[in-house]
Structures are given as structure tokens and as C-alpha cells.
């Protein structure tokens, strides 16, 4: 079953409660998210994105994952 934007945001928010999170997309399969969080400061982009993917708790794993594609933008607040 495809995931909705609010479900993705809730999963990310569990790991990043103070983040500014925006999730877009309406097909439930190909989505985009922007996560801005202080915990990303000093981490490279790969480390930041791995942390967000870990927050999704396997929802993108393999061909049977609920979320097929997530265009992800991460950064620390300016």
C-alpha cells in the first residue's frame, strides 16, 4: 500500500522532533522531502540522508517497500 505524505512526515518526525519537514508528492510512491535539522550540522550529505532513511524504518527496502522513491534534501538550519 502506498504511503501518504503525512505518514512519511510522522516517521521522520519520530527521529527528528524539532526538524522543519516538508513532504510533497501525491501518488504515494514517488515523493520528495526536505528535512532541516540542527543534528545535521557538521555531517556530510550522505550521513544526513542515511539518518533520514533510517527513520523510515525499512519502508523503502527492496521491491516490496511501501515507498518506491524519495527525493531527499537535508541540511542544517542557516
N, C-alpha and C positions, 0 to 999 in steps of 0.2 A: 504494500500500500504506500503510495507517495506521501512524502512529508510536506506539511504546510509551513509557511514562513514562521508562524508563531511557535510551532513545535521546535524548529531549529533554534530560534532565539532562546527559548526556555532551556534547552540543553546547554547552549553556550553560557547562558546567564548563571547556571549552577556552578560553573568553574570560574566565571569572571563576573561576580555580582556587581561590581562598580563600573563595568565597561559601558562604553557607548556602542550599542549594537544596532546595526541596520541590516535587515534581511529582505531581499527582493526576489521576485520570481513568482509566477502564478501557475506553472504547470506541475509543481510538486516534485519535479525530477531534476530540472536544471535551474539552480538557484545561485544567487550571489549574496555575499555577506561582507560587511565591513565591521571590524572589531577594533576599537581603540581602547587600550587599557594600559595603565601605568606599569603593570607587571612586564610589559614588553620592553621597557626601557633597558638598553644595554644588550638586548638579544638581537641576533640577526633574523632576517625574514623567515628563514627555514625554521628556526627554533620557535618563532612566534606562531607560524602556521601549524606546526606539529602540535603545539599546545591546544590550539583550537580544534584540530581534527581529533585529538584525544578526548576533548569534551563532548564530541558527537557520539562517543561510546559505541563505535562499530557500525553506525548507521550507513556508512559509505563502504563497508567492507565487501569486496567481491561482487560478482554479478547479481547476487540476490539482495544487495544492500537497498535500503529504502530510499536512499538519496544517491542518485547517479552522478551528479556533478555539482560542485560548489565552487564558484569563482570567489576566491577569498582575498581580501585586503586586510592587512593588520598593521598597526603602528601604535607607538606610544603617543600620548597627548602632547600637543605642542606647547 
